Amino acid sequence: MSLGINNTDETFPLEVKLMDNEVLRVTQDGQFIWHPDADRMIEEGNFNFNPAMPHILRALRKREWVGLTDEEVNSLRYKRDWTGPWTDMTFARAIEAKLRSKNR
């Protein structure tokens, strides 16, 4: 297994590999992209060099998504920067930022 910081590719700054197979990529904005067979790869992987790593990877796999409550969405809808227009895009970006802060 290797854990690498890939400075040449800004899209995937963190990669976790078992042998030559990539188990996990983490994007610049914190999105996890798992190999479709990641659970099996973690179970069968050789972690002699770091026995804690399979436990860490399993915990990351079980991480639950935290959504927004209706109250949070409404607070974002009516909280606006009056110096500029409140468009669908600015509302979407506000939602995105709130979700990102809750799911770190």
MODELLER restraints for C-alpha pairs under 7 A, 6 or more apart:
rsr = mdl.restraints
at = mdl.atoms
rsr.add(forms.Gaussian(group=physical.xy_distance, feature=features.Distance(at['CA:1:A'], at['CA:17:A']), mean=5.12, stdev=0.5))
rsr.add(forms.Gaussian(group=physical.xy_distance, feature=features.Distance(at['CA:1:A'], at['CA:18:A']), mean=3.91, stdev=0.5))
rsr.add(forms.Gaussian(group=physical.xy_distance, feature=features.Distance(at['CA:1:A'], at['CA:19:A']), mean=5.37, stdev=0.5))
rsr.add(forms.Gaussian(group=physical.xy_distance, feature=features.Distance(at['CA:2:A'], at['CA:16:A']), mean=5.82, stdev=0.5))
rsr.add(forms.Gaussian(group=physical.xy_distance, feature=features.Distance(at['CA:2:A'], at['CA:17:A']), mean=5.07, stdev=0.5))
rsr.add(forms.Gaussian(group=physical.xy_distance, feature=features.Distance(at['CA:2:A'], at['CA:18:A']), mean=6.42, stdev=0.5))
rsr.add(forms.Gaussian(group=physical.xy_distance, feature=features.Distance(at['CA:3:A'], at['CA:15:A']), mean=5.91, stdev=0.5))
rsr.add(forms.Gaussian(group=physical.xy_distance, feature=features.Distance(at['CA:3:A'], at['CA:16:A']), mean=4.66, stdev=0.5))
rsr.add(forms.Gaussian(group=physical.xy_distance, feature=features.Distance(at['CA:3:A'], at['CA:17:A']), mean=6.42, stdev=0.5))
rsr.add(forms.Gaussian(group=physical.xy_distance, feature=features.Distance(at['CA:4:A'], at['CA:14:A']), mean=5.82, stdev=0.5))
rsr.add(forms.Gaussian(group=physical.xy_distance, feature=features.Distance(at['CA:4:A'], at['CA:15:A']), mean=5.33, stdev=0.5))
rsr.add(forms.Gaussian(group=physical.xy_distance, feature=features.Distance(at['CA:4:A'], at['CA:16:A']), mean=6.50, stdev=0.5))
rsr.add(forms.Gaussian(group=physical.xy_distance, feature=features.Distance(at['CA:5:A'], at['CA:13:A']), mean=5.44, stdev=0.5))
rsr.add(forms.Gaussian(group=physical.xy_distance, feature=features.Distance(at['CA:5:A'], at['CA:14:A']), mean=4.85, stdev=0.5))
rsr.add(forms.Gaussian(group=physical.xy_distance, feature=features.Distance(at['CA:5:A'], at['CA:15:A']), mean=6.63, stdev=0.5))
rsr.add(forms.Gaussian(group=physical.xy_distance, feature=features.Distance(at['CA:6:A'], at['CA:12:A']), mean=6.88, stdev=0.5))
rsr.add(forms.Gaussian(group=physical.xy_distance, feature=features.Distance(at['CA:6:A'], at['CA:13:A']), mean=4.81, stdev=0.5))
rsr.add(forms.Gaussian(group=physical.xy_distance, feature=features.Distance(at['CA:6:A'], at['CA:14:A']), mean=6.10, stdev=0.5))
rsr.add(forms.Gaussian(group=physical.xy_distance, feature=features.Distance(at['CA:7:A'], at['CA:13:A']), mean=6.16, stdev=0.5))
rsr.add(forms.Gaussian(group=physical.xy_distance, feature=features.Distance(at['CA:10:A'], at['CA:28:A']), mean=6.53, stdev=0.5))
rsr.add(forms.Gaussian(group=physical.xy_distance, feature=features.Distance(at['CA:11:A'], at['CA:27:A']), mean=5.39, stdev=0.5))
rsr.add(forms.Gaussian(group=physical.xy_distance, feature=features.Distance(at['CA:11:A'], at['CA:28:A']), mean=5.63, stdev=0.5))
rsr.add(forms.Gaussian(group=physical.xy_distance, feature=features.Distance(at['CA:12:A'], at['CA:25:A']), mean=6.07, stdev=0.5))
rsr.add(forms.Gaussian(group=physical.xy_distance, feature=features.Distance(at['CA:12:A'], at['CA:26:A']), mean=5.65, stdev=0.5))
rsr.add(forms.Gaussian(group=physical.xy_distance, feature=features.Distance(at['CA:12:A'], at['CA:27:A']), mean=4.50, stdev=0.5))
rsr.add(forms.Gaussian(group=physical.xy_distance, feature=features.Distance(at['CA:12:A'], at['CA:28:A']), mean=6.13, stdev=0.5))
rsr.add(forms.Gaussian(group=physical.xy_distance, feature=features.Distance(at['CA:13:A'], at['CA:26:A']), mean=6.55, stdev=0.5))
rsr.add(forms.Gaussian(group=physical.xy_distance, feature=features.Distance(at['CA:13:A'], at['CA:27:A']), mean=6.20, stdev=0.5))
rsr.add(forms.Gaussian(group=physical.xy_distance, feature=features.Distance(at['CA:13:A'], at['CA:28:A']), mean=6.13, stdev=0.5))
rsr.add(forms.Gaussian(group=physical.xy_distance, feature=features.Distance(at['CA:14:A'], at['CA:25:A']), mean=5.79, stdev=0.5))
rsr.add(forms.Gaussian(group=physical.xy_distance, feature=features.Distance(at['CA:14:A'], at['CA:26:A']), mean=5.19, stdev=0.5))
rsr.add(forms.Gaussian(group=physical.xy_distance, feature=features.Distance(at['CA:15:A'], at['CA:22:A']), mean=6.93, stdev=0.5))
rsr.add(forms.Gaussian(group=physical.xy_distance, feature=features.Distance(at['CA:15:A'], at['CA:24:A']), mean=5.74, stdev=0.5))
rsr.add(forms.Gaussian(group=physical.xy_distance, feature=features.Distance(at['CA:15:A'], at['CA:25:A']), mean=4.57, stdev=0.5))
rsr.add(forms.Gaussian(group=physical.xy_distance, feature=features.Distance(at['CA:15:A'], at['CA:26:A']), mean=6.47, stdev=0.5))
rsr.add(forms.Gaussian(group=physical.xy_distance, feature=features.Distance(at['CA:16:A'], at['CA:22:A']), mean=5.89, stdev=0.5))
rsr.add(forms.Gaussian(group=physical.xy_distance, feature=features.Distance(at['CA:16:A'], at['CA:23:A']), mean=5.64, stdev=0.5))
rsr.add(forms.Gaussian(group=physical.xy_distance, feature=features.Distance(at['CA:16:A'], at['CA:24:A']), mean=5.09, stdev=0.5))
rsr.add(forms.Gaussian(group=physical.xy_distance, feature=features.Distance(at['CA:16:A'], at['CA:25:A']), mean=6.50, stdev=0.5))
rsr.add(forms.Gaussian(group=physical.xy_distance, feature=features.Distance(at['CA:17:A'], at['CA:23:A']), mean=5.31, stdev=0.5))
rsr.add(forms.Gaussian(group=physical.xy_distance, feature=features.Distance(at['CA:18:A'], at['CA:45:A']), mean=6.59, stdev=0.5))
rsr.add(forms.Gaussian(group=physical.xy_distance, feature=features.Distance(at['CA:22:A'], at['CA:35:A']), mean=6.74, stdev=0.5))
rsr.add(forms.Gaussian(group=physical.xy_distance, feature=features.Distance(at['CA:23:A'], at['CA:34:A']), mean=5.82, stdev=0.5))
rsr.add(forms.Gaussian(group=physical.xy_distance, feature=features.Distance(at['CA:23:A'], at['CA:35:A']), mean=5.01, stdev=0.5))
rsr.add(forms.Gaussian(group=physical.xy_distance, feature=features.Distance(at['CA:23:A'], at['CA:38:A']), mean=5.53, stdev=0.5))
rsr.add(forms.Gaussian(group=physical.xy_distance, feature=features.Distance(at['CA:24:A'], at['CA:32:A']), mean=6.80, stdev=0.5))
rsr.add(forms.Gaussian(group=physical.xy_distance, feature=features.Distance(at['CA:24:A'], at['CA:33:A']), mean=5.67, stdev=0.5))
rsr.add(forms.Gaussian(group=physical.xy_distance, feature=features.Distance(at['CA:24:A'], at['CA:34:A']), mean=4.61, stdev=0.5))
rsr.add(forms.Gaussian(group=physical.xy_distance, feature=features.Distance(at['CA:24:A'], at['CA:35:A']), mean=6.20, stdev=0.5))
rsr.add(forms.Gaussian(group=physical.xy_distance, feature=features.Distance(at['CA:25:A'], at['CA:32:A']), mean=5.90, stdev=0.5))
rsr.add(forms.Gaussian(group=physical.xy_distance, feature=features.Distance(at['CA:25:A'], at['CA:33:A']), mean=5.07, stdev=0.5))
rsr.add(forms.Gaussian(group=physical.xy_distance, feature=features.Distance(at['CA:25:A'], at['CA:34:A']), mean=6.53, stdev=0.5))
rsr.add(forms.Gaussian(group=physical.xy_distance, feature=features.Distance(at['CA:26:A'], at['CA:32:A']), mean=4.73, stdev=0.5))
rsr.add(forms.Gaussian(group=physical.xy_distance, feature=features.Distance(at['CA:26:A'], at['CA:33:A']), mean=6.23, stdev=0.5))
rsr.add(forms.Gaussian(group=physical.xy_distance, feature=features.Distance(at['CA:42:A'], at['CA:54:A']), mean=5.98, stdev=0.5))
rsr.add(forms.Gaussian(group=physical.xy_distance, feature=features.Distance(at['CA:47:A'], at['CA:53:A']), mean=6.82, stdev=0.5))
rsr.add(forms.Gaussian(group=physical.xy_distance, feature=features.Distance(at['CA:65:A'], at['CA:103:A']), mean=6.50, stdev=0.5))
rsr.add(forms.Gaussian(group=physical.xy_distance, feature=features.Distance(at['CA:66:A'], at['CA:102:A']), mean=6.37, stdev=0.5))
rsr.add(forms.Gaussian(group=physical.xy_distance, feature=features.Distance(at['CA:66:A'], at['CA:103:A']), mean=5.92, stdev=0.5))
rsr.add(forms.Gaussian(group=physical.xy_distance, feature=features.Distance(at['CA:67:A'], at['CA:99:A']), mean=6.59, stdev=0.5))
rsr.add(forms.Gaussian(group=physical.xy_distance, feature=features.Distance(at['CA:68:A'], at['CA:99:A']), mean=6.91, stdev=0.5))
rsr.add(forms.Gaussian(group=physical.xy_distance, feature=features.Distance(at['CA:76:A'], at['CA:94:A']), mean=6.75, stdev=0.5))
rsr.add(forms.Gaussian(group=physical.xy_distance, feature=features.Distance(at['CA:77:A'], at['CA:91:A']), mean=6.77, stdev=0.5))
rsr.add(forms.Gaussian(group=physical.xy_distance, feature=features.Distance(at['CA:80:A'], at['CA:86:A']), mean=6.61, stdev=0.5))
